[in-house]
C-alpha cells in the first residue's frame, strides 16, 4: 500500500488535491480526535468550498477511509521496512528506537488518535487490532531471523512493542538525554544481550544530530 503522502495533489480541476484534504484532516485528528474531523471545519481550515471536498471524496466516510489507509501505510509500513533493511540484530533494534522518537517517520499522535477512535467504533477496532498484530509479528519475525526461538521471539516482540505503546498511552514525559542514558539497559532487556559500546555511542550521536540510523 502506498502512503498517502506520496500522492500528488490534483491541480487539473481544483487547486486543492486529495492529499491536501487528508493532511488537513490528520492535523485536526492528532490533537483533537476523530469527531473534530468535519467537512465544514476542513473547508474553513483550507479556505475551500464543500464542492472542492466532494470533487475528491464521496463523503466524510470516504475521507475517513483514506485516513486509515494513510495510517496503515505510514506508521505500520515503516516498522516492517526498517526491520527488513537492518543488517543485524543491533541495527534493527536501534532502528526501532530511532523510529519511535522521530515524528517525521512515525507519528505517535496519529497512532494514539486512531486507537482512541477505535474505542468507539467496532470496525476501526478490528483494523487497529489487525495492525497491532502485524507490527508484533514483524518484530517477532525479525527476532526469529536472528536466532531466537518462535516463543522467545514473540514474547520479546510484544515486550518491545507494548513498552513503546505504553510510553504513548501514558504520556510519559522523559528527556531525550534520560532515554539515551537507558539505551544499553533497554537493549539488554529486549534482547537478552549486551549492546556493543561503539554502536551505542554511534546511535546516541546520530540521534542527537538528527541523522538516520
N, C-alpha and C positions, 0 to 999 in steps of 0.2 A: 504494500500500500504506500502510495506516495504522499509525503507530508503536505498538508495544505499550503505551508509556507513556500513550497516550490512552485505553486501555481502562479501564473502571470495574470495580472488584472486585465479584464476585458475592456479595452478602451475604444472598441469599434463603435458600439452603440451607446455606451454610457461612460462617463468619466470615472465612476467607481466600478470596481470589479468584485467578484465573489470574495477574493482574498481580503479586500478592504472591509467588507461587512463582517467576515469571520474574525479578522483581527480585532475589530471594534468590539465584537461580542466577547472575545476572550479577555479583553481588557476590563470589561464590566464583570464578567463571570468570576475572575480570580479573586477580587476583593469583596464582591457583593453577593455572589451566588446566582443560581440559575433563574430565580424569579425576577431578577433585575434585568435579565436579557429580554427586552421587549422591542418590537419593531419601531414603535414611536420613539423610544429612548435612543435607539441606534441611529435613527434618522436625524434626530437632534444633534447627536454627537458628531455625525458625519456631515451635517448640513445638507442632507439629501432627502428626496421625496420617498414616499412609500412606493411610488411607481418604480423607482430605481431598485428598491429591495425586491419587488415582485418580478422584475426583469431577470434576476439571478436565482430566486428561490420561489418554490411553490407556495410556501407558507412558513410560519415560525418553526414548525416541526422539522421542515426540511433543513433549516439553518441549524437546529439543534443536532440533527444527524451529522451534519458537517463538522460540528464541534467535536463530537465523539470520534469521528474519523481522524481529525487532526490529533486528538489526544492519543489515540491508539498508535498512529504513525510516528508522532514526535516523541512522546515520553516512553512508551513501551518499546518502540522500534530501536531507539538509541541504546537501550540497555543490551539488547541482543547484539547490536552492531559493535559496541566497544569490546564485548567479550569475544566475539568472533575474531576481531582484529588483534587481540592480545596474544603475544608470543609465549608468555609464561604465566604461571600462577600469580606471581607477584605483580606483573604488569596488569593482569586482568583485575585483580582486587583493587589495586591503586587507581585504575581507570574508573572503577565504580565509585571509589571515594571522591575522585575528582568530579565525576559526573554529577553527583548529588549535592555538590556545593557550587555548581556552575549553572546559574539560571539561564544562560544562553543556550545550553544544551538540554537541560531538564528543568521544567517549570514545576516546582513543588507546590506553588499556589494553585495552578491548574489541577494538579493531582488531587489536592485536598478539596477543591471546589467540586470536582467530579464525584468524589466519594460522598460529599455532603448531599449532592443531588441524588445519588443512589439510595440514600436512606429513605427517600420519599417516593421512589419510582422503581417498581419491580423490574421493569425491562432494563433500566440502566444498571440496577444492582447486578443483574445477570451478566451484563457486559463487563462491569468492573471486576466481578469475581473471576471471569474468564481471563481478563488481563492480568490480575494478580497472580493467578495460577501460571500463566505463561511466563511472567517475569521470574517467578521462583524456579520454574523448570529451566529457563535459560541459564540461570546461575548454577543450578544443580548439574546441568549438562556440562558446564564449564569445569566444575569441580571433578566430575567423573572423568573428563578428558585428561585431567592432571593427576589421575591415580587414586582418587577417593572411591570407596565403595558406594553403591547406589544409595543405601540408607544414610550413610555419613554425608554424602553429597547433598541429599535432600534436606537433612536437618540443618547443615551449615548454610545452605541457601536460604532457608527460612529465617535462620537467626540473623544473617547479614541483611536480608531484605526487610524483615519486620523491625529490626533495630532502627533502620533509617525511616521507615514509615512512622515509628513512634516519635522520632525527632520532629517530624512534621505535625503529627496529630496533637502532640502535647505542647507545641510551640516552644520548644526548649531554646532558651537563649544562652548561647555559649560562644565565646570569642573564637575566631579562627585560630588564634595562637594556641588556645586551650585544646582545640580539636587536633591540631597538628602535633601538639605535645603527646597526644594519646595514640598517634598513628601506630607505633610499634605494638602497643598493648591491644588495640583493636585487631590488628593483623594477626597477632598470635591467638586471640580469642576466636576469630572467624576461621582460621586455617589450621591451628594447632602447630604452626611452625613459626620460627623467628624470621623476621624480615632482614634482608641484607642492609647493613647500616648505610652503605653508599647509596643504595636505591631509595631508602627512606629520606636521606638528605636531599637527593636529587628531586624527589617528589615534593618535599617541602619548598624547595627553591622554585620549582615550576609553578606551584600553586600560588606562592607569594608574588610571582612575576606575572601570573595570569596567562601562562602559556599552556598548551595542551600537553598531555602525557605522552 
